[in-house]
Amino acid sequence: MGSLGDITLENNNVMCPPNPLDPEEFRRQGHMMVDFIADYYHDVDKYPVLSQVSPGYLRDRLPDSAPNHAEPIEAILQDVRNHIVPGITHWQSPSYFAYFPSSGSVAGFLGEMLSVGFNVVGFNWMSSPAATELETIVMDWLGKMLNLPKPFLFSGGGGGVLQGTTCEGILCTVTAARDKVLNKIGRDRIGDLVVYCSDQTHCALKKAAQIAGIRPDNIRALPTRQRDAFGLCPETLGAALAADVAEGLVPLYLCATVGTTSSTAVDPLRGLCEVAAEHDIWVHVDAAYAGSACICPEFRHFIDGVESASSFSFNAHKWFFTTLDCCCLWVKEPQHLVNALSTNPEYLRNKATESKKVVDFKDWQIALSRRFRALKLWMVLRSYGVANLRNFIRSHVNMAELFEGFVAKDERFEVVVPRNFAMVCFRLLPPLGGRSTRDGGLETANAVNKRLLDAVNATGKVYITHAVVGGVYIIRFAVGASLTEERHVRSAWSVVQEQAEALLAELEVQAALQEKAEAGLTEFTVHAAMQEQAGQAVHA
């Protein structure tokens, strides 16, 4: 492990360390780093997708204290290759199909490099005008690509801000909604506020609500049903709102999801917003994953009804070729964010802020400091253009459709929930009587699919993850890595089939042995009974 330099005492003389930001040394080391990363991407498909190391592996490989003397970049990169890379789960691998994608791109990387290189801290307009103004422009560009209603844009009185993650965006909007209501009814009534979501909503909402002071038992995770494709039914929401109002509670906030984590279910925005409007509650639309697809006209209908929502967000670092972290959040009434999140100490006062002609993004987020995230998003939009970005997304959807077709044609498997975007939720049908059947027991099916998933991931050739929806253990196959091609999807399906065949063969042997054992036990029982009867007859 190395450091930028060190100060040592020799003969009572202080040795000056090297300049930590020497342009020529940066140029030399920077070229080496770019080559290292480029080589990594060239070879990324050769690594096990899921890291195969054991917990604590790195502590055994590295020293227990930092070096006293500087070490060369060559030695550091060698250690990265030998010790760090084996412990990486390769999210950018073309055979990564787990969770949701964290797609990258050359433009995203270079934009990140620029952002890090400038290293500005753009908490207000004055601290770096370009950082603020580029963000307002890019967020309006992107809002128009999504065909968001004009009230969400800066040009329409609303506005967008780049957060780190959806978790931060939800926390900011919950806090804004909380203060908006408490300023009307009194801050002592915070214990009466209620937050709503479905049982498919990301756990980020629960975390954000608790941080914002909402009582845990006032967070309503409302049940969804398979017949509604696991979207939240407006009637279910209406009944919950009515029951809480009758109890003297105050409905505050609804988080509706477009593309849930478990199955990419879509909540019906228009119907939910109509119900929410009756109680004047804040509606946030979380489209963290699926929002990217909505730049394509054929997917835009999934966010129909957003015009009645209060805020909307999606993660550009998931499926929009922009590196982590980059959550895009739009609000119709930014003043509610500012009222809840602003601080104005003397040392931050300046003429630009007091003129009311600028945006200070420190008042739109939790932290004071903020990175120049807009650079990488701007570079992605300019480097590829809307047409190419749409086609990138369509190519992933087409590959998911291909995989879905493979599943549908194999009678041993089934697609569990409808595919909306680029993720297929499937399972191996439970074996019963030597054959796979849709009528097998749920507990057996879940156990079998867990074993199948573990076997597939243990190969290192592919990485996929699971969810449980409606009590059913499903395997999620999410296409979206930037390097994924059709051949990787075909290869992944081959791995699934190979492991399924091995597992089913093993289960068949186990079933045969069990059947034989049970038959032997029955034969033994009958024989014993006959002997007992014979003994009784002799005695008589």
RODO-2510 file (C-alpha; in nm, 4 decimals, decimal comma):
residues 540
     n   res          X          Y          Z
     1     m     0,0000     0,0000     0,0000
     2     g     0,1347     0,3446    -0,0826
     3     s     0,0951     0,7120    -0,0071
     4     l     0,1577     1,0332    -0,1949
     5     g     0,4816     1,0891    -0,0147
     6     d     0,6263     1,1056     0,3301
     7     i     0,8128     1,3516     0,5480
     8     t     1,1137     1,2056     0,7212
     9     l     1,3664     1,3582     0,9574
    10     e     1,7319     1,3106     0,8705
    11     n     1,9945     1,5040     1,0588
    12     n     1,7165     1,7325     1,1885
    13     n     1,6296     1,8346     0,8308
    14     v     1,2732     1,8093     0,7025
    15     m     1,2539     1,6283     0,3690
    16     c     0,9940     1,7887     0,1430
    17     p     0,7395     1,5461    -0,0042
    18     p     0,6750     1,5393    -0,3776
    19     n     0,4070     1,7695    -0,5172
    20     p     0,0804     1,5708    -0,4780
    21     l    -0,0673     1,7325    -0,7878
    22     d     0,2282     1,7572    -1,0233
    23     p     0,0855     1,7791    -1,3788
    24     e     0,3578     1,5708    -1,5434
    25     e     0,3453     1,2988    -1,2819
    26     f    -0,0307     1,2960    -1,3169
    27     r     0,0084     1,2574    -1,6926
    28     r     0,2474     0,9627    -1,6490
    29     q     0,0428     0,7809    -1,3886
    30     g    -0,2839     0,8715    -1,5562
    31     h    -0,1793     0,7004    -1,8797
    32     m    -0,0907     0,3897    -1,6817
    33     m    -0,4276     0,3945    -1,5063
    34     v    -0,6232     0,4344    -1,8304
    35     d    -0,4319     0,1435    -1,9819
    36     f    -0,5007    -0,0655    -1,6714
    37     i    -0,8757     0,0029    -1,6855
    38     a    -0,8899    -0,0518    -2,0622
    39     d    -0,7164    -0,3884    -2,0194
    40     y    -0,9622    -0,4748    -1,7431
    41     y    -1,2573    -0,4179    -1,9747
    42     h    -1,0864    -0,6069    -2,2534
    43     d    -1,0573    -0,9118    -2,0257
    44     v    -1,3564    -0,8675    -1,7932
    45     d    -1,5440    -1,1615    -1,9424
    46     k    -1,2589    -1,3924    -1,8358
    47     y    -1,3159    -1,3358    -1,4629
    48     p    -1,5707    -1,5229    -1,2495
    49     v    -1,8653    -1,2831    -1,2513
    50     l    -1,9425    -1,3390    -0,8832
    51     s    -1,6338    -1,3048    -0,6666
    52     q    -1,5279    -1,6430    -0,5319
    53     v    -1,3312    -1,5193    -0,2274
    54     s    -1,4204    -1,5922     0,1351
    55     p    -1,5006    -1,3264     0,3978
    56     g    -1,1860    -1,1688     0,5394
    57     y    -0,9675    -1,2736     0,2460
    58     l    -0,8073    -0,9305     0,1981
    59     r    -0,6860    -0,8843     0,5543
    60     d    -0,4692    -1,1919     0,5100
    61     r    -0,3108    -1,0471     0,1967
    62     l    -0,2353    -0,6877     0,2956
    63     p    -0,0138    -0,5416     0,5715
    64     d    -0,1785    -0,4462     0,8992
    65     s    -0,0585    -0,0847     0,8812
    66     a     0,0036     0,1815     0,6192
    67     p     0,3539     0,2131     0,4650
    68     n     0,5894     0,4707     0,6056
    69     h     0,7575     0,5336     0,2723
    70     a     0,6074     0,6089    -0,0672
    71     e     0,5491     0,3191    -0,3033
    72     p     0,5485     0,3408    -0,6837
    73     i     0,2267     0,3295    -0,8839
    74     e     0,3559     0,0175    -1,0594
    75     a     0,3611    -0,1751    -0,7311
    76     i     0,0203    -0,0455    -0,6306
    77     l    -0,1391    -0,1493    -0,9602
    78     q     0,0206    -0,4912    -0,9306
    79     d    -0,1463    -0,5319    -0,5931
    80     v    -0,4762    -0,4199    -0,7422
    81     r    -0,4399    -0,6910    -1,0039
    82     n    -0,3361    -0,9607    -0,7568
    83     h    -0,5483    -0,8794    -0,4532
    84     i    -0,8328    -0,6404    -0,5372
    85     v    -0,9603    -0,7815    -0,8671
    86     p    -1,0227    -1,1308    -0,7198
    87     g    -1,2514    -0,9719    -0,4613
    88     i    -1,4603    -0,7806    -0,7147
    89     t    -1,8009    -0,8943    -0,8306
    90     h    -1,7845    -0,7704    -1,1874
    91     w    -2,0914    -0,5560    -1,2407
    92     q    -1,9678    -0,4574    -1,5858
    93     s    -1,9195    -0,8176    -1,7006
    94     p    -2,1263    -0,9065    -2,0071
    95     s    -2,2494    -1,2082    -1,8082
    96     y    -2,3752    -1,0006    -1,5159
    97     f    -2,7541    -1,0415    -1,4929
    98     a    -2,8057    -0,9835    -1,1195
    99     y    -3,0061    -0,7192    -0,9291
   100     f    -3,0358    -0,4317    -1,1763
   101     p    -2,7565    -0,3186    -1,4081
   102     s    -2,5003    -0,0547    -1,3227
   103     s    -2,4330     0,0313    -1,6822
   104     g    -2,1275     0,2313    -1,7802
   105     s    -1,9930     0,3911    -2,0941
   106     v    -1,6821     0,5623    -2,2248
   107     a    -1,8633     0,8955    -2,2056
   108     g    -1,9722     0,8269    -1,8483
   109     f    -1,6189     0,7358    -1,7428
   110     l    -1,4670     1,0404    -1,9079
   111     g    -1,7311     1,2682    -1,7587
   112     e    -1,6509     1,1250    -1,4171
   113     m    -1,2842     1,1872    -1,4848
   114     l    -1,3565     1,5509    -1,5650
   115     s    -1,5688     1,5877    -1,2544
   116     v    -1,2994     1,4384    -1,0334
   117     g    -1,0329     1,6393    -1,2114
   118     f    -1,2022     1,9727    -1,1500
   119     n    -1,2951     1,8536    -0,7987
   120     v    -1,5299     2,1450    -0,7373
   121     v    -1,7651     2,1512    -0,4408
   122     g    -2,0774     2,2999    -0,5959
   123     f    -2,3019     2,3543    -0,2964
   124     n    -2,4314     2,6895    -0,4221
   125     w    -2,4194     2,8858    -0,7456
   126     m    -2,1347     3,1040    -0,6247
   127     s    -1,9097     2,8084    -0,5443
   128     s    -1,9057     2,7053    -0,9114
   129     p    -2,1601     2,8639    -1,1464
   130     a    -2,0995     2,6136    -1,4276
   131     a    -2,1806     2,3178    -1,2015
   132     t    -2,5190     2,4629    -1,1078
   133     e    -2,6175     2,5957    -1,4479
   134     l    -2,5167     2,2838    -1,6391
   135     e    -2,7237     2,0748    -1,3990
   136     t    -3,0352     2,2841    -1,4557
   137     i    -2,9903     2,2594    -1,8327
   138     v    -2,9220     1,8842    -1,8357
   139     m    -3,2181     1,8118    -1,6093
   140     d    -3,4496     2,0015    -1,8427
   141     w    -3,3010     1,8160    -2,1426
   142     l    -3,3616     1,4832    -1,9764
   143     g    -3,7083     1,5834    -1,8567
   144     k    -3,8039     1,6637    -2,2133
   145     m    -3,6670     1,3274    -2,3309
   146     l    -3,9006     1,1608    -2,0809
   147     n    -4,1857     1,3872    -2,1899
   148     l    -4,2342     1,4981    -1,8314
   149     p    -4,5063     1,7602    -1,7868
   150     k    -4,3697     2,1138    -1,8041
   151     p    -4,4359     2,1872    -1,4323
   152     f    -4,1499     1,9448    -1,3523
   153     l    -3,8989     2,1485    -1,5538
   154     f    -3,7104     2,4632    -1,4588
   155     s    -3,8656     2,6209    -1,7655
   156     g    -4,2082     2,5445    -1,6143
   157     g    -4,1550     2,6517    -1,2545
   158     g    -4,0367     2,3164    -1,1179
   159     g    -3,6930     2,1682    -1,1535
   160     g    -3,4580     1,8736    -1,1311
   161     v    -3,1595     1,7926    -0,9142
   162     l    -2,8965     1,5194    -0,9234
   163     q    -2,8895     1,3192    -0,6025
   164     g    -2,6550     1,0353    -0,5197
   165     t    -2,9169     0,7604    -0,5021
   166     t    -3,2919     0,7049    -0,4965
   167     c    -3,2651     0,6600    -0,1198
   168     e    -3,1510     1,0214    -0,0928
   169     g    -3,4188     1,1423    -0,3304
   170     i    -3,6948     0,9709    -0,1328
   171     l    -3,5596     1,1047     0,1961
   172     c    -3,5565     1,4588     0,0583
   173     t    -3,9135     1,4386    -0,0692
   174     v    -4,0462     1,2720     0,2475
   175     t    -3,8828     1,5503     0,4489
   176     a    -4,0319     1,8174     0,2229
   177     a    -4,3781     1,6599     0,2486
   178     r    -4,3431     1,6287     0,6265
   179     d    -4,2608     1,9947     0,6812
   180     k    -4,5251     2,1099     0,4351
   181     v    -4,7934     1,9348     0,6406
   182     l    -4,6536     2,0024     0,9871
   183     n    -4,6324     2,3739     0,9135
   184     k    -5,0110     2,3598     0,8746
   185     i    -5,1175     2,1253     1,1533
   186     g    -4,8418     2,1783     1,4098
   187     r    -4,5060     2,0077     1,4533
   188     d    -4,6256     1,8248     1,7625
   189     r    -4,8399     1,6043     1,5384
   190     i    -4,5519     1,4304     1,3654
   191     g    -4,6626     1,1061     1,5319
   192     d    -4,9883     1,1192     1,3352
   193     l    -4,8253     1,1257     0,9902
   194     v    -4,8656     0,8143     0,7742
   195     v    -4,6637     0,7016     0,4714
   196     y    -4,7969     0,4541     0,2116
   197     c    -4,6432     0,2120    -0,0364
   198     s    -4,6990    -0,1399    -0,1644
   199     d    -4,5446    -0,4572    -0,0301
   200     q    -4,3236    -0,4492    -0,3419
   201     t    -4,1799    -0,1024    -0,2748
   202     h    -3,8060    -0,0753    -0,2194
   203     c    -3,6957    -0,0745     0,1444
   204     a    -3,5467     0,2721     0,0837
   205     l    -3,8873     0,4219     0,1632
   206     k    -3,9046     0,2636     0,5079
   207     k    -3,5523     0,3797     0,5860
   208     a    -3,6191     0,7333     0,4638
   209     a    -3,9475     0,7585     0,6546
   210     q    -3,7858     0,6479     0,9785
   211     i    -3,5007     0,8961     0,9353
   212     a    -3,7594     1,1682     0,8753
   213     g    -3,9265     1,0846     1,2075
   214     i    -4,2269     0,8851     1,0860
   215     r    -4,3290     0,6202     1,3392
   216     p    -4,2437     0,2704     1,2091
   217     d    -4,6000     0,1519     1,2707
   218     n    -4,7269     0,4405     1,0550
   219     i    -4,5579     0,3055     0,7429
   220     r    -4,8205     0,1153     0,5446
   221     a    -4,6878    -0,1568     0,3093
   222     l    -5,0157    -0,2390     0,1347
   223     p    -5,0678    -0,5881    -0,0115
   224     t    -5,0517    -0,6531    -0,3856
   225     r    -5,2000    -0,9419    -0,5802
   226     q    -5,0825    -1,1605    -0,8651
   227     r    -5,3938    -1,0780    -1,0661
   228     d    -5,2840    -0,7124    -1,0603
   229     a    -4,9323    -0,8156    -1,1679
   230     f    -4,8227    -0,7065    -0,8192
   231     g    -4,9038    -0,3410    -0,8822
   232     l    -5,0736    -0,1455    -0,6023
   233     c    -5,4503    -0,1372    -0,6496
   234     p    -5,6028     0,2138    -0,6067
   235     e    -5,8953     0,0629    -0,4142
   236     t    -5,6524    -0,0874    -0,1638
   237     l    -5,4909     0,2525    -0,1154
   238     g    -5,8295     0,4220    -0,0785
   239     a    -5,9393     0,1810     0,1924
   240     a    -5,6149     0,2332     0,3862
   241     l    -5,6456     0,6123     0,3639
   242     a    -6,0058     0,6071     0,4813
   243     a    -5,9226     0,3813     0,7765
   244     d    -5,6361     0,6057     0,8895
   245     v    -5,8393     0,9239     0,8597
   246     a    -6,1139     0,7618     1,0670
   247     e    -5,8510     0,6969     1,3358
   248     g    -5,7488     1,0632     1,3380
   249     l    -5,4212     1,0030     1,1541
   250     v    -5,2831     1,2256     0,8765
   251     p    -5,2008     1,0698     0,5373
   252     l    -4,8731     1,2251     0,4218
   253     y    -4,6918     1,0498     0,1384
   254     l    -4,7342     0,7779    -0,1217
   255     c    -4,4426     0,6144    -0,3017
   256     a    -4,5589     0,4613    -0,6295
   257     t    -4,3127     0,2439    -0,8189
   258     v    -4,2552     0,1975    -1,1900
   259     g    -4,0437    -0,1169    -1,2136
   260     t    -4,0251    -0,2752    -0,8685
   261     t    -3,7056    -0,4438    -0,7561
   262     s    -3,8563    -0,7899    -0,7197
   263     s    -4,0383    -0,8242    -1,0506
   264     t    -4,0447    -0,4823    -1,2305
   265     a    -4,4141    -0,4477    -1,1448
   266     v    -4,5727    -0,1132    -1,2317
   267     d    -4,8092     0,0712    -1,0021
   268     p    -5,1044     0,2360    -1,1874
   269     l    -5,0053     0,5998    -1,1464
   270     r    -5,3184     0,7669    -1,2725
   271     g    -5,5548     0,5738    -1,0461
   272     l    -5,3287     0,6085    -0,7424
   273     c    -5,2859     0,9820    -0,7954
   274     e    -5,6619     1,0282    -0,8186
   275     v    -5,7104     0,8557    -0,4837
   276     a    -5,4194     1,0423    -0,3241
   277     a    -5,5541     1,3769    -0,4452
   278     e    -5,8637     1,3303    -0,2301
   279     h    -5,6380     1,3562     0,0750
   280     d    -5,3867     1,6065    -0,0657
   281     i    -5,0885     1,3803    -0,0043
   282     w    -4,7476     1,3965    -0,1702
   283     v    -4,7063     1,1342    -0,4457
   284     h    -4,3528     1,0377    -0,5376
   285     v    -4,2917     0,8168    -0,8420
   286     d    -3,9895     0,5915    -0,7996
   287     a    -3,8768     0,4746    -1,1434
   288     a    -3,5191     0,4033    -1,0355
   289     y    -3,4713     0,1189    -1,2819
   290     a    -3,7419     0,1528    -1,5447
   291     g    -3,7365     0,5301    -1,5865
   292     s    -3,4530     0,5010    -1,8378
   293     a    -3,6729     0,2949    -2,0704
   294     c    -3,9363     0,5685    -2,0710
   295     i    -3,7279     0,7803    -2,3084
   296     c    -3,8509     0,5279    -2,5690
   297     p    -4,1996     0,6182    -2,6945
   298     e    -4,3126     0,2554    -2,6715
   299     f    -4,2440     0,2516    -2,2954
   300     r    -4,3576     0,6044    -2,2072
   301     h    -4,7087     0,4826    -2,1222
   302     f    -4,5740     0,3227    -1,8054
   303     i    -4,5502     0,6677    -1,6474
   304     d    -4,8841     0,7967    -1,7748
   305     g    -5,0429     0,9818    -1,4850
   306     v    -4,7137     1,1302    -1,3645
   307     e    -4,8615     1,4731    -1,4369
   308     s    -5,0582     1,4387    -1,1114
   309     a    -4,7573     1,3368    -0,9014
   310     s    -4,5490     1,5696    -0,6839
   311     s    -4,2056     1,4275    -0,7687
   312     f    -4,0409     1,1754    -0,9983
   313     s    -3,7008     1,0077    -0,9985
   314     f    -3,4903     0,7537    -1,1821
   315     n    -3,1297     0,6392    -1,1571
   316     a    -2,9150     0,7255    -1,4555
   317     h    -2,6480     0,4994    -1,3063
   318     k    -2,8664     0,1914    -1,3480
   319     w    -2,9663     0,1707    -1,7122
   320     f    -2,8617     0,5028    -1,8618
   321     f    -2,4887     0,4442    -1,9174
   322     t    -2,3856     0,6958    -1,6533
   323     t    -2,1569     0,5820    -1,3722
   324     l    -2,2612     0,5597    -1,0081
   325     d    -2,3806     0,7783    -0,8495
   326     c    -2,6447     0,9739    -1,0418
   327     c    -3,0101     0,9821    -0,9342
   328     c    -3,2275     1,2257    -1,1285
   329     l    -3,5042     1,3817    -0,9171
   330     w    -3,7678     1,6278    -1,0396
   331     v    -4,0157     1,8189    -0,8229
   332     k    -4,3089     2,0376    -0,9201
   333     e    -4,2674     2,2747    -0,6266
   334     p    -3,8985     2,3078    -0,5350
   335     q    -3,9827     2,5565    -0,2623
   336     h    -4,0984     2,2697    -0,0398
   337     l    -3,7522     2,1151    -0,0649
   338     v    -3,5887     2,4494     0,0068
   339     n    -3,8131     2,5168     0,3057
   340     a    -3,7281     2,1817     0,4594
   341     l    -3,3592     2,1530     0,3744
   342     s    -3,2065     2,5012     0,3559
   343     t    -2,9582     2,6579     0,5947
   344     n    -2,8174     3,0057     0,5493
   345     p    -2,5225     3,0757     0,7788
   346     e    -2,3388     3,4027     0,7443
   347     y    -2,0357     3,2434     0,5815
   348     l    -2,2483     3,1276     0,2857
   349     r    -2,4197     3,4614     0,2204
   350     n    -2,3506     3,6148    -0,1210
   351     k    -2,5053     3,8566    -0,3696
   352     a    -2,6068     3,5882    -0,6197
   353     t    -2,8145     3,3980    -0,3643
   354     e    -2,9738     3,7138    -0,2295
   355     s    -3,0681     3,8218    -0,5812
   356     k    -3,3051     3,5193    -0,6044
   357     k    -3,1849     3,4682    -0,9625
   358     v    -2,9882     3,1487    -0,9012
   359     v    -3,0419     2,7962    -0,7690
   360     d    -2,8448     2,6815    -0,4665
   361     f    -2,8611     2,3033    -0,4842
   362     k    -2,7427     2,2667    -0,1247
   363     d    -3,1050     2,3434    -0,0369
   364     w    -3,2353     2,0570    -0,2520
   365     q    -3,0414     1,7764    -0,0827
   366     i    -2,9366     1,6360     0,2557
   367     a    -2,5662     1,7191     0,2476
   368     l    -2,4037     2,0563     0,1951
   369     s    -2,1220     1,9402    -0,0323
   370     r    -2,2008     1,8042    -0,3754
   371     r    -2,0130     1,6727    -0,6760
   372     f    -2,0222     1,7994    -1,0331
   373     r    -2,2390     1,5044    -1,1465
   374     a    -2,3949     1,6940    -1,4351
   375     l    -2,0717     1,6684    -1,6365
   376     k    -2,0957     1,2931    -1,6885
   377     l    -2,4665     1,3021    -1,7679
   378     w    -2,4080     1,5874    -2,0139
   379     m    -2,1292     1,3904    -2,1820
   380     v    -2,3467     1,0792    -2,2107
   381     l    -2,6310     1,2751    -2,3700
   382     r    -2,4004     1,4518    -2,6136
   383     s    -2,1750     1,1583    -2,6967
   384     y    -2,4552     0,9181    -2,7887
   385     g    -2,7630     1,1271    -2,8585
   386     v    -3,1241     1,0393    -2,7907
   387     a    -3,1565     0,7973    -3,0843
   388     n    -2,8609     0,5826    -2,9797
   389     l    -2,9615     0,5833    -2,6133
   390     r    -3,3044     0,4554    -2,7095
   391     n    -3,1513     0,1847    -2,9258
   392     f    -2,9136     0,0742    -2,6493
   393     i    -3,2123     0,0219    -2,4212
   394     r    -3,4129    -0,1524    -2,6927
   395     s    -3,1277    -0,3942    -2,7560
   396     h    -3,1376    -0,5013    -2,3908
   397     v    -3,5145    -0,5448    -2,4035
   398     n    -3,4759    -0,7584    -2,7163
   399     m    -3,2182    -0,9787    -2,5436
   400     a    -3,4476    -1,0215    -2,2431
   401     e    -3,7272    -1,1178    -2,4805
   402     l    -3,4952    -1,3772    -2,6340
   403     f    -3,4239    -1,5273    -2,2920
   404     e    -3,7936    -1,5228    -2,2091
   405     g    -3,8540    -1,7255    -2,5247
   406     f    -3,5995    -1,9848    -2,4169
   407     v    -3,7763    -2,0247    -2,0839
   408     a    -4,1196    -2,0492    -2,2429
   409     k    -4,0081    -2,3237    -2,4834
   410     d    -3,8629    -2,5446    -2,2094
   411     e    -4,1489    -2,7269    -2,0351
   412     r    -3,9358    -2,7701    -1,7229
   413     f    -3,9501    -2,3933    -1,6576
   414     e    -4,2072    -2,1182    -1,6408
   415     v    -4,2113    -1,7384    -1,6591
   416     v    -4,3625    -1,6385    -1,3252
   417     v    -4,4696    -1,2775    -1,3871
   418     p    -4,5164    -1,0756    -1,7061
   419     r    -4,2019    -0,9138    -1,8440
   420     n    -4,2323    -0,5375    -1,8690
   421     f    -3,8783    -0,4271    -1,9512
   422     a    -3,5471    -0,6146    -1,9686
   423     m    -3,5848    -0,8528    -1,6754
   424     v    -3,7257    -1,2044    -1,6879
   425     c    -3,8613    -1,3653    -1,3696
   426     f    -3,8677    -1,7420    -1,4027
   427     r    -3,8387    -2,0638    -1,2070
   428     l    -3,7711    -2,4316    -1,2526
   429     l    -4,0935    -2,6239    -1,2030
   430     p    -4,0882    -2,8535    -0,8997
   431     p    -4,0281    -3,2233    -0,9700
   432     l    -4,3113    -3,4585    -0,8806
   433     g    -4,3218    -3,8252    -0,9692
   434     g    -4,0112    -3,7943    -1,1827
   435     r    -4,1507    -3,5060    -1,3871
   436     s    -4,1689    -3,1297    -1,3470
   437     t    -4,5176    -2,9989    -1,2845
   438     r    -4,6887    -2,6687    -1,2128
   439     d    -4,8903    -2,8451    -0,9429
   440     g    -4,5924    -2,9288    -0,7217
   441     g    -4,5689    -2,8026    -0,3663
   442     l    -4,4588    -2,4421    -0,3164
   443     e    -4,2090    -2,5265    -0,0456
   444     t    -4,0456    -2,7902    -0,2658
   445     a    -4,0372    -2,5577    -0,5642
   446     n    -3,8775    -2,2782    -0,3646
   447     a    -3,6086    -2,5079    -0,2269
   448     v    -3,5311    -2,6472    -0,5714
   449     n    -3,4967    -2,3031    -0,7270
   450     k    -3,2705    -2,1834    -0,4492
   451     r    -3,0432    -2,4782    -0,5158
   452     l    -3,0521    -2,4059    -0,8886
   453     l    -2,9557    -2,0420    -0,8360
   454     d    -2,6663    -2,1363    -0,6085
   455     a    -2,5422    -2,3905    -0,8607
   456     v    -2,5564    -2,1445    -1,1499
   457     n    -2,3663    -1,8745    -0,9605
   458     a    -2,1071    -2,1232    -0,8333
   459     t    -1,9946    -2,1819    -1,1923
   460     g    -1,8603    -1,8259    -1,2084
   461     k    -1,9830    -1,8086    -1,5676
   462     v    -2,2881    -1,5991    -1,4885
   463     y    -2,4395    -1,4085    -1,1964
   464     i    -2,8133    -1,3882    -1,1355
   465     t    -3,0180    -1,3149    -0,8240
   466     h    -3,3577    -1,3978    -0,6781
   467     a    -3,6682    -1,2527    -0,5191
   468     v    -3,9775    -1,3884    -0,3464
   469     v    -4,3076    -1,2629    -0,4886
   470     g    -4,6404    -1,3845    -0,3587
   471     g    -4,4533    -1,6515    -0,1639
   472     v    -4,2891    -1,7829    -0,4822
   473     y    -3,9091    -1,7975    -0,5032
   474     i    -3,8213    -1,6590    -0,8461
   475     i    -3,4953    -1,6245    -1,0342
   476     r    -3,4408    -1,2774    -1,1813
   477     f    -3,2511    -1,2435    -1,5094
   478     a    -3,1825    -0,8734    -1,5652
   479     v    -3,0217    -0,7703    -1,8942
   480     g    -2,8548    -0,4293    -1,8986
   481     a    -2,4754    -0,4497    -1,8734
   482     s    -2,3230    -0,2338    -2,1455
   483     l    -2,1017    -0,5133    -2,2814
   484     t    -2,3741    -0,7794    -2,2983
   485     e    -2,4436    -0,9264    -2,6413
   486     e    -2,6867    -1,1922    -2,7594
   487     r    -2,4182    -1,4600    -2,7338
   488     h    -2,3854    -1,3922    -2,3604
   489     v    -2,7601    -1,4405    -2,3129
   490     r    -2,7502    -1,7680    -2,5042
   491     s    -2,4522    -1,8830    -2,3011
   492     a    -2,6276    -1,7913    -1,9753
   493     w    -2,9316    -1,9969    -2,0734
   494     s    -2,7041    -2,2925    -2,1478
   495     v    -2,5556    -2,2650    -1,7995
   496     v    -2,9051    -2,2557    -1,6460
   497     q    -3,0098    -2,5605    -1,8464
   498     e    -2,6945    -2,7573    -1,7598
   499     q    -2,7335    -2,6925    -1,3893
   500     a    -3,1071    -2,7650    -1,4015
   501     e    -3,0439    -3,1003    -1,5745
   502     a    -2,7869    -3,1977    -1,3121
   503     l    -3,0159    -3,0926    -1,0287
   504     l    -3,3209    -3,2729    -1,1691
   505     a    -3,1154    -3,5885    -1,2236
   506     e    -2,9977    -3,5745    -0,8626
   507     l    -3,3515    -3,5194    -0,7371
   508     e    -3,4761    -3,8083    -0,9476
   509     v    -3,2180    -4,0406    -0,7929
   510     q    -3,3102    -3,9185    -0,4453
   511     a    -3,6798    -3,9731    -0,5182
   512     a    -3,6122    -4,3260    -0,6436
   513     l    -3,4109    -4,4088    -0,3324
   514     q    -3,6813    -4,2623    -0,1119
   515     e    -3,9484    -4,4619    -0,2928
   516     k    -3,7420    -4,7781    -0,2588
   517     a    -3,6851    -4,7120     0,1094
   518     e    -4,0546    -4,6535     0,1679
   519     a    -4,1390    -4,9705    -0,0258
   520     g    -3,8907    -5,1667     0,1817
   521     l    -4,0357    -5,0274     0,5006
   522     t    -4,3847    -5,1221     0,3872
   523     e    -4,2698    -5,4765     0,2970
   524     f    -4,1013    -5,5074     0,6360
   525     t    -4,4151    -5,3867     0,8152
   526     v    -4,6375    -5,6324     0,6280
   527     h    -4,3963    -5,9181     0,6977
   528     a    -4,3842    -5,8327     1,0684
   529     a    -4,7630    -5,8207     1,0862
   530     m    -4,7906    -6,1614     0,9213
   531     q    -4,5403    -6,3066     1,1667
   532     e    -4,7354    -6,1594     1,4574
   533     q    -5,0590    -6,3094     1,3279
   534     a    -4,8907    -6,6474     1,2808
   535     g    -4,7568    -6,6363     1,6354
   536     q    -5,1014    -6,5606     1,7755
   537     a    -5,2498    -6,8551     1,5818
   538     v    -4,9898    -7,0992     1,7216
   539     h    -5,0522    -6,9716     2,0736
   540     a    -5,4241    -7,0264     2,0335
***
